[in-house]
Amino acid sequence: MRQWGAAMCGLAAGMLAACGAGAVGAAPEPAAYTGPIIDVHLHAASASANGHPPTSICVGISANLKYDPAEPWGQVFGRLAAEPTCENPIWGPMTDEEVMSETIAVMRRLNIRGVLSDAPGAVNTWREAAPELFIPARMFNLAYSRETPEMLGEAFRNGEFAVLGEVTNQYAGFLADHERFDAYWALAEELDIPLGIHMGVGPPGTPALTGGAYRLQSARQIEDVLARHPRLRVYMMHAGYPYAAETKAMLYAYPQLYVDTGILQASVPRADYHAFFSELVQAGFADRIMFGSDQMNWPGLIEEGINAINEAPYLTYEQKKAILHDNAARFLRLETE
Ligand SMILES: [Zn+2]
């Protein structure tokens, strides 16, 4: 399994001017961005979010799995998390408290604020620990969330959350334009609630990890929704990976649409991460990509995700700044410092 990031460029965002493709001796690289950062994809996760702790994740986790279905995938995937085969796995801590405190420590060290979702109780606990760092979000899945649009509208008006997301319908096989989610899109448009929806990859072998429920979808799946609700502020979490052409087509047709980089810094080989995002950037959409770590129970994924952006040879300094901060500030209409 090919590894980089953590080994070569993982220590500090500020060191990254010397990392990446520029090392081969081409034109000097743009400097790494080290100013304030916004992470639009954080989870108030438990330590057991990805199996019995401690669990790990490898950069490029999807590559070279050499899987034989004689053994259930869930078992193999669990073993990979407990006994990683890469040289520099990112380990999660043992306790829920450490997931929170280590995430907060990284955010303070690197001057990050972020959109935080997961179970409402956990989101509240994290906000109480560091209220200045978190924008509360409400996670939602059609398969098990009990909240009606009316209930969500009231909770939003009461200030319980500011972003609707992560909407994880895809894991239950409900695609973006499923009719049962119509009323929720209408609510987000009516109340002007930014909405983040999972559109892209989950863990490798996701269908087997969800009882066969998960289905692939490209950005096209959201087309009718955006056509019907032109004032929606939507970001596609995981950027519709790996369907870059569909993501480009949708960004072109819908200038209000944004994407995030969540988990792609680890779930796919880094070369493919760069191939995907360089295609979006080349098409002129560096102003619509937002940094999201999707750190879950692995606080180390936050810095890994920042480094992936800072090492990108196809990004100017201004584009790194846009992706790591400015685009999210605009999308979320935050006060900028
Ligand atoms: Zn997601």
Residues whose N, C-alpha, C, O or C-beta is under 5 A from the ligand:
A	BS01	ZN	H198 M237
